[in-house]
Amino acid sequence: MEPFENSIPRYHAPMRFLACPFLAASLLAQNAPHIRDWRPAASETTAQPRVTCAALHGLTGYDLSVMAAESIPTRPGQTAFCRVLIQVMPEIRIEVSLPAQWNRRLYMFGNGGFAGESLEAPNRVAQRDTALRAGFAVTQTNTGHDAEREPGASFAANPQKLLDWAFRSLHVTAETAKRTVEAYYGMKPAKSYYNGCSTGGRQALQFAQRYPEDFDGIVAGAPALDSVAGRLRGIATAQAVAKAPVPVAKLRILADRVYAKCDALDGLKDGLIDDPRRCDFNAAIDLPACSQGDGPDCFTPGQLATIASIHRDVAVDGKRVALGFPPGAEAAGPNGQSGWDGWIMRDGGMSTSASMAASALQYMVFNKPDPSYQIAQFNFARDVKHLEPLGKMLNAKDPDLTQFRDRGGKLLMYFGWADPALNPKMGIEYYEDAQRVMGPRTSEFFKLYLMPGVFHCAGGVGPACFDVLQQIVPWVEQGKAPEAIEAQRLEGGKVLRSRPLCPYPQVAKYQGSGSIDEAKNFACSLP
C-alpha cells in the first residue's frame, strides 16, 4: 500500500459538501445532505474489506454492543456497503457505514436542536448515502437518547444523558467509528472529517477544543457555541413577545424599512445587508407608529418595544448576558416566509427559540426537572446564575486551539448574517478571541466566513449554497487554504445569484461593471 499522501491526487472533479437552502423546518433536519457529484479520481488508491461484515459483531465488549452488522447490496443510485449499528452505554446509538470501495477517509455529520434523531430519518439516510457514494466511511450518532421517547430536553433528567448530549457521545462516536473502520479494512482512516451546523456546529467546536485528535478537518456551521447566551436570548425574546406580540403579517413592513435604510450602506443596493453591524435601525424612529389602537400598517408602542428588545443586547446589572440580533432576518426568504416567522415569533403559538428555552429551563437548569415551569417565571436578576453549570458542559468558547493547530487540524466556520436562531456576532467574537490567543497566524488553520442575507444554516435572501468540503479537504490534504468561496442562491435548481464569501474580516466588493448576480464581478477586500 503506497503512502496516503502520495495516493491522493489533485482533484479533477468538484467535491461538493453543500450548505444549500433545502433544509426542512424541523430542528432535527438542520444537517441535510452536503455531498453532491464528487467521485474519486481514477488514480486514487482505495481499500477493500479484510473481513466479512458479519465478523464485526465481534467488536462487542463490556460497554459496546454491536446490535447489527448487515451487508447492504448495490442498488440503483447506491453502492454496496456494510451497515453497523452499535450501542454504547447507556443509550448512545451509533451507525458506521462502510463502503465496498473505501477512499480511506472517515466522515461524520452532526445533529440539530436537542438531537436524539432516528438514524433512519430520511435526511440523515440521504446524508449517509451521498457520502457513501463518494467513498467515505460514514458515521453518525443520536447523542445518547431517542427524541421520540424523550422529546425536547426531557432526556436531561438523566444526568448521564445530558453529558452524552453535551460532549461524550461525540468523542465516543469518533473513537468507535475509527475502531470499526480498522477492524473492517485492516487500517485506520488516513484522514477524518466532521461537518455540522447549529447544534452540529457546536459539536464541531467541541471536537476542536476538547478532542483535537479526533478530526483533521472540521466544518462548523452557525455553531451554538454559547448555549447559555442562546437560551437567555430566547427567554428574553419570549418574555417581550408575550407582553406585546407582533403579528407575522407586519414583518413585511419591518423588513421593508430595515432594507430601505441599510441595504445600500455597502455602496450597492442589491437586497443584501453586507454587515448589519453598520445598520443603525431604530424601531421607534424608523417604523410607522399607530396613532391610536392597532392597525395592519402600523406598530403599537408595545410592538415597537418588542422589536427593539430583539435588536438590543440583554444585560443584567450592566453586564451583557446575551447579544441582540442584527437587522436582516426580518426579510422573507424564497418560500415567502420571514426569517423571524417561526424562530422568533409565531402567530398563536410559541416560537421555536421560546420552546427550546422553555424545555431547557424545565429539564436542564434547576436542581430537579419541573415540566410545569414557564418562561414567565424566569427572573433575570435572580436566575441567570443557575445556567452557569450548564455552560461549563455545553459552551464551546475556548479560544485556545493550540493542540488542534499543532497536530495540523483545519477549522472552517460559517454563519449567516441573517440567522434568526443563533447570533452571527457570537461567531465573530469567538474568532476574534481565537486570534487574540493564537496570534496573527490564526487564519492559517482557522477561517470564518459570513454570508449576507442567509438564514440559519441555509436559506434566506443571500447565496447560501457552497461546497464546504471542497474547501476543507484540499486544505487538509494539499495545504490549499480556501480564500474566496463561491456561493449560490438556487431556486428550482437554477442559479439566481452567485457571490464570493470572503474570509473575515474581508467582504465582497462590487468591481463596478457586470451583473451584480455573478460572483466574477466581485472581489474580496477589507471593508
C-alpha positions as CSV (number, residue, x, y, z in Angstrom):
1,M,0.0,0.0,0.0
2,E,1.5,3.3,-1.0
3,P,1.7,6.2,1.5
4,F,-1.6,8.1,1.8
5,E,-0.1,11.4,1.0
6,N,1.1,10.1,-2.4
7,S,-2.1,8.3,-3.2
8,I,-4.4,11.3,-3.1
9,P,-4.2,13.1,-6.4
10,R,-5.1,16.7,-7.2
11,Y,-8.9,16.8,-7.7
12,H,-10.2,16.7,-11.2
13,A,-13.9,17.0,-10.3
14,P,-15.6,19.1,-7.7
15,M,-16.2,17.6,-4.3
16,R,-19.4,19.2,-3.1
17,F,-20.4,19.0,0.5
18,L,-23.2,21.5,0.2
19,A,-24.8,24.0,2.6
20,C,-27.9,24.7,0.5
21,P,-31.3,26.2,1.0
22,F,-33.3,23.0,1.2
23,L,-33.4,22.4,5.0
24,A,-36.7,21.2,6.5
25,A,-38.2,23.3,9.2
26,S,-37.7,20.6,11.8
27,L,-35.0,21.1,14.4
28,L,-34.0,17.5,13.6
29,A,-33.2,18.4,10.0
30,Q,-30.6,21.1,10.4
31,N,-27.9,18.9,8.9
32,A,-29.2,18.0,5.5
33,P,-27.2,16.2,2.8
34,H,-24.0,18.2,2.0
35,I,-22.3,16.0,-0.7
36,R,-23.1,16.0,-4.4
37,D,-21.4,14.9,-7.6
38,W,-17.9,14.2,-6.4
39,R,-16.3,10.9,-7.4
40,P,-12.8,9.7,-6.6
41,A,-10.2,10.3,-9.3
42,A,-9.4,7.2,-11.2
43,S,-5.8,7.2,-9.9
44,E,-6.8,7.4,-6.2
45,T,-6.0,4.3,-4.1
46,T,-8.9,2.7,-2.5
47,A,-9.2,0.0,0.2
48,Q,-11.4,-3.1,0.3
49,P,-12.7,-5.0,3.3
50,R,-10.4,-7.6,5.0
51,V,-13.1,-9.4,6.9
52,T,-16.8,-10.0,6.4
53,C,-19.4,-7.6,7.6
54,A,-20.8,-10.1,10.0
55,A,-17.4,-10.5,11.7
56,L,-17.8,-7.0,13.1
57,H,-20.2,-8.5,15.7
58,G,-17.0,-9.5,17.5
59,L,-16.4,-5.9,18.5
60,T,-19.0,-6.3,21.2
61,G,-17.5,-5.7,24.6
62,Y,-18.3,-4.5,28.1
63,D,-19.6,-1.1,27.2
64,L,-20.1,-1.5,23.4
65,S,-22.8,-3.7,21.8
66,V,-22.9,-4.4,18.1
67,M,-26.6,-4.6,17.5
68,A,-26.4,-5.4,13.8
69,A,-23.7,-5.8,11.1
70,E,-25.5,-6.1,7.8
71,S,-24.3,-6.2,4.2
72,I,-26.3,-3.9,2.0
73,P,-26.1,-4.9,-1.6
74,T,-25.7,-2.5,-4.5
75,R,-29.0,-0.9,-5.6
76,P,-29.9,1.9,-8.1
77,G,-28.0,5.0,-7.1
78,Q,-26.2,3.4,-4.2
79,T,-23.0,1.5,-3.6
80,A,-22.8,-1.7,-1.6
81,F,-21.8,-1.2,2.0
82,C,-21.7,-2.8,5.4
83,R,-24.0,-1.1,7.9
84,V,-23.0,-1.5,11.6
85,L,-25.4,-0.4,14.4
86,I,-23.8,0.0,17.8
87,Q,-25.0,1.0,21.2
88,V,-22.6,2.4,23.8
89,M,-23.8,2.5,27.4
90,P,-26.2,3.8,28.4
91,E,-28.1,4.7,25.2
92,I,-25.7,6.2,22.6
93,R,-26.7,4.8,19.3
94,I,-24.0,4.9,16.6
95,E,-24.2,3.9,12.9
96,V,-21.0,3.2,11.0
97,S,-21.4,2.6,7.3
98,L,-18.5,1.1,5.3
99,P,-18.4,1.1,1.5
100,A,-17.1,-1.8,-0.5
101,Q,-14.6,0.6,-2.1
102,W,-13.3,3.0,0.6
103,N,-11.5,6.2,-0.1
104,R,-9.6,5.9,3.2
105,R,-11.4,8.8,4.8
106,L,-13.9,9.0,7.6
107,Y,-16.8,11.4,7.5
108,M,-19.1,12.3,10.5
109,F,-22.0,14.6,10.3
110,G,-23.7,16.4,13.2
111,N,-27.1,16.8,14.8
112,G,-29.7,19.6,15.2
113,G,-31.5,21.1,18.2
114,F,-31.7,18.7,21.2
115,A,-30.7,15.8,18.8
116,G,-32.0,12.3,19.6
117,E,-32.7,11.9,15.9
118,S,-33.5,8.5,14.5
119,L,-30.6,7.1,12.5
120,E,-33.2,6.1,9.9
121,A,-34.6,9.7,9.5
122,P,-34.8,10.4,5.7
123,N,-32.5,13.4,5.7
124,R,-29.9,11.5,7.7
125,V,-30.1,8.5,5.4
126,A,-29.6,10.8,2.4
127,Q,-26.6,12.4,4.1
128,R,-25.1,9.0,4.7
129,D,-25.8,7.6,1.3
130,T,-24.3,10.6,-0.6
131,A,-21.2,10.2,1.5
132,L,-21.0,6.5,0.8
133,R,-21.3,7.1,-2.9
134,A,-18.2,9.4,-2.6
135,G,-16.3,6.5,-1.0
136,F,-16.3,7.7,2.6
137,A,-16.8,5.6,5.7
138,V,-19.6,7.4,7.4
139,T,-20.7,7.7,11.0
140,Q,-23.5,9.4,12.9
141,T,-25.0,9.3,16.4
142,N,-28.2,10.1,18.2
143,T,-26.1,11.6,21.0
144,G,-27.5,9.2,23.6
145,H,-31.3,9.5,23.6
146,D,-34.3,8.9,21.5
147,A,-36.2,12.2,20.8
148,E,-39.5,10.3,20.2
149,R,-39.4,8.8,23.7
150,E,-37.8,11.8,25.3
151,P,-38.8,15.0,23.4
152,G,-37.1,18.3,23.8
153,A,-34.7,18.5,26.7
154,S,-36.6,15.9,28.8
155,F,-33.7,13.4,28.4
156,A,-31.6,15.7,30.6
157,A,-33.5,14.5,33.6
158,N,-30.9,11.7,33.4
159,P,-27.5,13.4,34.2
160,Q,-25.5,10.9,32.1
161,K,-27.7,11.5,29.1
162,L,-27.1,15.3,29.5
163,L,-23.4,14.7,29.5
164,D,-23.7,12.4,26.5
165,W,-25.6,15.0,24.5
166,A,-23.2,17.8,25.6
167,F,-20.0,16.1,24.6
168,R,-19.3,12.5,25.5
169,S,-21.3,10.9,22.6
170,L,-19.2,12.9,20.1
171,H,-15.8,11.5,21.2
172,V,-17.2,8.1,21.8
173,T,-18.7,8.0,18.2
174,A,-15.4,9.1,16.6
175,E,-13.4,6.5,18.5
176,T,-15.9,3.8,17.9
177,A,-16.1,4.6,14.2
178,K,-12.3,4.5,13.8
179,R,-12.1,1.2,15.7
180,T,-14.8,-0.3,13.4
181,V,-13.1,1.0,10.3
182,E,-9.8,-0.5,11.3
183,A,-11.4,-3.9,12.1
184,Y,-13.1,-4.0,8.7
185,Y,-10.4,-2.7,6.4
186,G,-7.3,-3.6,8.4
187,M,-6.2,0.0,8.6
188,K,-7.1,3.3,10.3
189,P,-8.6,6.2,8.4
190,A,-5.9,8.3,6.8
191,K,-7.9,11.4,7.2
192,S,-11.1,12.2,9.1
193,Y,-13.6,15.0,8.6
194,Y,-16.5,16.4,10.6
195,N,-19.3,18.6,9.3
196,G,-22.3,20.0,11.2
197,C,-24.4,23.1,11.6
198,S,-26.3,24.6,14.6
199,T,-26.0,22.0,17.4
200,G,-23.8,20.3,14.9
201,G,-21.7,23.4,14.7
202,R,-21.3,23.4,18.5
203,Q,-20.3,19.8,18.2
204,A,-17.7,20.8,15.7
205,L,-16.1,23.2,18.1
206,Q,-16.3,20.7,20.9
207,F,-14.1,18.4,18.8
208,A,-11.6,21.2,18.0
209,Q,-11.4,22.2,21.7
210,R,-12.0,19.0,23.8
211,Y,-10.9,16.3,21.3
212,P,-8.4,17.9,18.9
213,E,-7.1,14.5,17.8
214,D,-10.4,13.2,16.5
215,F,-10.6,15.0,13.2
216,D,-8.2,16.5,10.7
217,G,-10.7,18.9,9.1
218,I,-13.8,20.4,10.8
219,V,-16.6,22.5,9.4
220,A,-18.6,24.4,12.0
221,G,-21.8,25.9,10.5
222,A,-23.7,28.5,12.6
223,P,-22.4,26.9,15.8
224,A,-24.5,27.2,19.1
225,L,-21.1,27.9,20.7
226,D,-22.6,29.9,23.7
227,S,-25.6,27.7,24.6
228,V,-26.3,29.7,27.8
229,A,-26.4,33.1,26.0
230,G,-28.6,31.5,23.3
231,R,-31.1,30.3,25.9
232,L,-31.1,33.6,27.7
233,R,-31.8,35.4,24.3
234,G,-34.7,33.0,23.7
235,I,-36.1,33.7,27.2
236,A,-35.8,37.5,26.9
237,T,-37.4,37.5,23.4
238,A,-40.2,35.2,24.6
239,Q,-41.0,37.5,27.5
240,A,-41.0,40.5,25.3
241,V,-43.3,38.9,22.7
242,A,-45.7,37.7,25.4
243,K,-46.1,41.3,26.5
244,A,-46.7,42.7,23.0
245,P,-46.9,40.1,20.1
246,V,-46.0,41.4,16.7
247,P,-48.3,39.8,14.0
248,V,-46.3,37.9,11.4
249,A,-48.1,39.9,8.7
250,K,-46.4,43.0,9.9
251,L,-42.9,41.6,9.4
252,R,-43.1,42.6,5.8
253,I,-43.3,46.2,6.8
254,L,-40.4,45.8,9.2
255,A,-38.3,44.1,6.6
256,D,-39.0,46.8,4.0
257,R,-38.0,49.6,6.4
258,V,-34.8,47.7,7.5
259,Y,-33.6,47.1,4.0
260,A,-34.6,50.6,2.8
261,K,-32.4,52.1,5.5
262,C,-29.5,49.7,5.4
263,D,-29.3,47.8,2.1
264,A,-27.2,50.5,0.3
265,L,-24.7,51.1,3.1
266,D,-22.1,49.0,1.4
267,G,-22.4,51.0,-1.8
268,L,-24.6,48.6,-3.6
269,K,-28.4,48.3,-3.4
270,D,-28.9,44.6,-4.1
271,G,-31.3,43.3,-1.5
272,L,-28.5,42.3,0.9
273,I,-27.1,43.8,4.0
274,D,-23.4,43.0,3.9
275,D,-22.6,43.9,7.5
276,P,-25.6,44.6,9.7
277,R,-23.4,46.0,12.5
278,R,-23.3,49.2,10.4
279,C,-27.1,49.3,10.3
280,D,-28.4,51.7,13.0
281,F,-32.0,50.8,12.5
282,N,-34.2,52.1,15.3
283,A,-37.7,50.7,15.6
284,A,-39.1,53.7,17.5
285,I,-37.9,56.1,14.7
286,D,-37.9,54.1,11.5
287,L,-41.3,52.3,11.8
288,P,-44.7,53.8,11.4
289,A,-46.4,54.1,14.8
290,C,-50.1,53.7,15.3
291,S,-51.8,57.0,16.3
292,Q,-54.4,55.1,18.2
293,G,-55.2,51.5,18.8
294,D,-53.7,48.9,16.4
295,G,-53.7,48.6,12.6
296,P,-52.3,46.4,9.8
297,D,-49.8,49.1,8.6
298,C,-48.5,50.5,11.8
299,F,-47.0,49.4,15.1
300,T,-48.2,50.0,18.6
301,P,-45.8,51.2,21.3
302,G,-45.7,47.7,22.8
303,Q,-44.9,46.2,19.4
304,L,-42.1,48.8,18.8
305,A,-40.7,47.9,22.2
306,T,-40.7,44.2,21.3
307,I,-38.8,44.7,18.1
308,A,-36.3,47.0,19.8
309,S,-35.7,44.4,22.5
310,I,-34.9,41.7,19.9
311,H,-32.3,44.0,18.3
312,R,-30.9,45.0,21.7
313,D,-28.4,43.2,23.9
314,V,-29.8,41.6,27.1
315,A,-28.0,43.0,30.2
316,V,-28.1,42.2,33.9
317,D,-26.7,44.8,36.3
318,G,-25.0,46.5,33.4
319,K,-23.3,43.3,32.1
320,R,-24.3,41.8,28.8
321,V,-25.6,38.2,29.1
322,A,-26.9,37.8,25.5
323,L,-26.4,39.6,22.2
324,G,-29.1,41.4,20.3
325,F,-29.9,40.2,16.9
326,P,-28.6,42.2,14.0
327,P,-31.1,43.5,11.5
328,G,-31.7,41.5,8.3
329,A,-33.5,38.3,9.2
330,E,-36.9,40.1,9.1
331,A,-36.9,39.6,5.3
332,A,-38.8,36.8,3.6
333,G,-36.8,34.0,2.0
334,P,-37.6,32.2,-1.2
335,N,-40.6,30.5,0.4
336,G,-42.1,33.9,1.3
337,Q,-41.6,33.3,5.0
338,S,-39.8,35.8,7.1
339,G,-36.7,34.6,8.9
340,W,-38.4,35.7,12.2
341,D,-41.5,33.8,11.4
342,G,-41.3,30.6,13.4
343,W,-37.9,31.1,15.0
344,I,-38.6,34.3,16.9
345,M,-42.3,34.7,16.8
346,R,-45.3,32.6,15.8
347,D,-48.9,33.7,15.5
348,G,-51.0,32.0,18.2
349,G,-48.2,29.8,19.5
350,M,-44.7,29.6,21.0
351,S,-41.7,30.2,18.7
352,T,-39.0,27.7,18.2
353,S,-36.5,29.6,20.3
354,A,-39.0,30.0,23.1
355,S,-40.0,26.4,23.1
356,M,-36.3,25.3,23.2
357,A,-35.6,27.8,26.0
358,A,-38.6,26.6,28.0
359,S,-37.6,22.9,27.6
360,A,-34.1,23.7,28.8
361,L,-35.5,25.6,31.8
362,Q,-37.7,22.7,32.7
363,Y,-35.1,19.9,32.5
364,M,-31.5,21.3,32.4
365,V,-31.2,24.4,34.6
366,F,-32.5,24.0,38.1
367,N,-31.9,21.3,40.7
368,K,-34.6,19.0,39.5
369,P,-36.9,18.6,36.5
370,D,-40.0,20.7,36.5
371,P,-42.2,20.1,33.4
372,S,-44.6,22.8,34.6
373,Y,-42.0,25.6,34.6
374,Q,-42.9,28.6,32.4
375,I,-40.7,31.2,30.8
376,A,-42.6,33.9,32.6
377,Q,-41.3,32.7,35.9
378,F,-37.7,33.3,34.9
379,N,-36.2,36.4,36.6
380,F,-33.1,37.7,35.0
381,A,-31.8,39.4,38.2
382,R,-32.2,36.2,40.2
383,D,-31.9,33.2,37.9
384,V,-29.1,33.8,35.3
385,K,-26.6,32.2,37.7
386,H,-28.5,28.9,37.5
387,L,-27.3,28.5,33.9
388,E,-23.6,28.7,34.7
389,P,-23.1,25.0,35.4
390,L,-24.9,24.2,32.1
391,G,-22.5,26.5,30.3
392,K,-19.5,24.5,31.6
393,M,-20.9,21.4,29.9
394,L,-22.3,22.9,26.7
395,N,-20.5,26.0,25.7
396,A,-17.7,25.7,23.1
397,K,-16.0,29.0,23.6
398,D,-12.4,28.1,24.5
399,P,-10.3,30.1,22.1
400,D,-7.1,28.2,22.8
401,L,-6.9,25.8,19.8
402,T,-3.2,25.1,20.2
403,Q,-3.5,21.3,20.3
404,F,-5.7,21.3,17.2
405,R,-3.5,23.6,15.3
406,D,-0.2,21.8,16.3
407,R,-1.5,18.4,15.0
408,G,-2.3,20.0,11.6
409,G,-6.1,20.5,12.1
410,K,-8.0,22.9,9.9
411,L,-11.2,24.6,11.0
412,L,-13.7,26.4,8.8
413,M,-16.6,28.2,10.4
414,Y,-19.5,29.9,8.6
415,F,-22.5,32.0,9.8
416,G,-25.5,33.6,8.0
417,W,-25.6,37.3,8.7
418,A,-29.4,37.0,8.8
419,D,-29.6,34.0,11.1
420,P,-32.7,34.3,13.3
421,A,-31.8,31.3,15.5
422,L,-28.1,31.8,16.5
423,N,-26.5,35.2,16.6
424,P,-23.7,35.6,14.0
425,K,-21.9,38.1,16.2
426,M,-21.2,35.1,18.5
427,G,-19.1,33.6,15.7
428,I,-17.2,36.9,15.1
429,E,-16.4,37.3,18.8
430,Y,-15.2,33.7,19.1
431,Y,-13.0,34.1,16.0
432,E,-11.5,37.4,17.3
433,D,-10.9,35.8,20.7
434,A,-9.1,32.9,19.0
435,Q,-7.0,35.5,17.1
436,R,-6.0,37.2,20.3
437,V,-5.0,33.9,21.9
438,M,-3.5,32.2,18.9
439,G,-1.8,35.2,17.3
440,P,-1.8,36.8,13.8
441,R,-1.3,33.5,12.0
442,T,-4.6,32.1,13.2
443,S,-6.1,32.3,9.7
444,E,-3.6,29.7,8.6
445,F,-5.7,27.0,10.3
446,F,-9.0,28.7,11.2
447,K,-11.2,30.8,8.9
448,L,-14.6,32.4,9.3
449,Y,-17.0,33.1,6.5
450,L,-20.0,35.4,6.9
451,M,-22.9,35.1,4.5
452,P,-25.0,38.2,3.9
453,G,-28.8,37.6,3.9
454,V,-28.5,33.9,4.8
455,F,-30.8,32.4,7.5
456,H,-30.0,29.6,9.9
457,C,-27.5,27.2,8.2
458,A,-29.0,28.0,4.8
459,G,-31.9,29.7,3.1
460,G,-32.8,33.4,3.2
461,V,-32.2,36.1,0.6
462,G,-28.5,35.6,0.2
463,P,-26.4,33.0,-1.6
464,A,-26.2,30.0,0.7
465,C,-25.2,27.0,-1.4
466,F,-21.5,26.2,-1.4
467,D,-19.1,23.3,-1.3
468,V,-17.9,23.2,2.3
469,L,-15.6,20.1,2.0
470,Q,-14.3,21.2,-1.4
471,Q,-12.6,23.8,0.8
472,I,-11.6,21.7,3.8
473,V,-10.3,18.6,2.1
474,P,-7.7,20.3,-0.2
475,W,-6.7,22.5,2.8
476,V,-6.0,19.4,5.0
477,E,-4.5,17.2,2.3
478,Q,-2.8,19.5,0.0
479,G,-2.2,22.7,2.0
480,K,-4.5,24.7,-0.3
481,A,-6.1,27.1,2.1
482,P,-9.5,28.4,0.9
483,E,-9.9,32.1,0.2
484,A,-13.0,33.4,-1.6
485,I,-15.7,30.7,-1.7
486,E,-18.3,31.0,-4.4
487,A,-21.8,30.6,-3.0
488,Q,-25.0,30.4,-5.0
489,R,-28.7,31.2,-4.4
490,L,-30.7,28.4,-6.0
491,E,-34.4,28.3,-6.8
492,G,-36.0,25.4,-8.7
493,G,-32.5,24.1,-9.4
494,K,-31.5,27.3,-11.1
495,V,-28.8,29.7,-10.0
496,L,-30.3,33.1,-9.4
497,R,-27.3,34.7,-7.9
498,S,-23.7,33.9,-7.0
499,R,-21.3,35.8,-4.7
500,P,-17.9,35.2,-3.2
501,L,-17.9,34.5,0.5
502,C,-14.8,36.2,1.9
503,P,-12.6,35.2,4.9
504,Y,-13.4,37.5,7.7
505,P,-12.8,40.4,8.0
506,Q,-12.8,40.8,4.2
507,V,-16.1,41.5,2.4
508,A,-17.2,41.1,-1.2
509,K,-16.9,44.4,-3.1
510,Y,-18.6,45.0,-6.5
511,Q,-16.0,45.9,-9.1
512,G,-18.2,48.4,-10.9
513,S,-19.3,46.6,-14.0
514,G,-21.1,43.4,-15.0
515,S,-24.1,41.7,-13.4
516,I,-24.5,42.0,-9.6
517,D,-25.8,38.4,-9.7
518,E,-22.4,37.0,-10.8
519,A,-19.6,36.3,-8.4
520,K,-17.0,37.0,-11.0
521,N,-17.8,40.7,-10.8
522,F,-16.9,40.9,-7.1
523,A,-13.6,40.7,-5.2
524,C,-12.8,40.2,-1.6
525,S,-11.2,43.2,0.2
526,L,-11.1,44.8,3.6
527,P,-14.1,47.0,4.4
